Amino acid sequence: MMPPSPAPAPRPVYRWYHMLGSAAMIAACTAMGLFLLVFPWSAFWEANSYVLQVPAIQDYWSSPYLRGAVSGLGILNLFFALVDLVRFRRFFEP
């Protein structure tokens, strides 16, 4: 004899602040991702006053590997924003 199947879990109830929080996270991840993707390759990256005070780290700071790593973090942030954007549709499902 088969055991009875469990009852389906009730759908979660989403409020307006859940949607607002998710939209804010999407906006923040997108803005941070675009900034981290573009900023290391701009002229402002080299004009950093903190790096100019310590000559020992200037070679590392201007390295394309460090710039690529920072841009990689930007791509990762954009990926998280995209994943959250796909999950955003849960607020509109019946």
N, C-alpha and C positions, 0 to 999 in steps of 0.2 A: 504494500500500500504506500502510495506517494504522500510525503508530508505536504501540507497546504503551502502554497507559495505565499511569501510575505507580502503584506500590503505595500503598495508603492509609497514612497516618501512624499510628503506634501511639498508642493512648490514653495520655494522661498518667496517671501514678500519683500519687494524692493521699494524703498521710499525715494523721495526726490534727492535726498542727500547722498544716497548711494550712487545715483547717476552723476551728481555734481562732483563727487570725489573721483569717480572713474574718469570723467572728462578732464578734471584738473590734472590727474596723473598722466593722461595721454598728452595734454598740452605741455606739461613740464618735461616729460621724457623726449618729446619731439624737439622742444627748444634746446634742451641740453645736448641732445644728440647732434643737431645741426651745428651748434656752437663748437662741440668737441671735434666734429668732422672737419670744419672749415678753419677754425682759429689757428691750429698749428702751422698752417701753410700761408698765413697772412704775414704782413710786415710787422704787425704788433707783437708777434711771438718773439722776434729778435730784440725788440726794444723794451724788454722786461727789465725794470730797474733792479730787481732783486738779483737777477742773474748777472747783470753788469757789475754788481758789487763784488761778486765772488768769481774771479777768473778761472778757478779750477773746474767749475762745472759748465763753463761756456761751451766746451767741446761736446759734452753730453747733451746739452740743451739744444744745440743746433744739429744734432744727429738726426738723419732721416728715420732711423729706427725708433727713436723716441716719439717723433712726430707721427709715425705710422701707428705706434701703440696707442697714442692718444686718439687718433682718428678711428682706430679699431674700437675703442670704448664708445665713441660717438655712434658707430654703426650698431653696436650692441644696444645702446639706448634707443635708437630708431627701431630696432627689432622688437624691443619690449613695448614700445609705443604701438607698433603694428599688431602685436599679439593682443594687447589690451583693447585696441580698436576692434579687432575681430570679436573679442569677448563682450564688447559693448552692446552687441545686439541682444544679449540676454535680457535687457531691460524692456525690449519691445516684443518678445515672444508671448503668445497668448497662454 
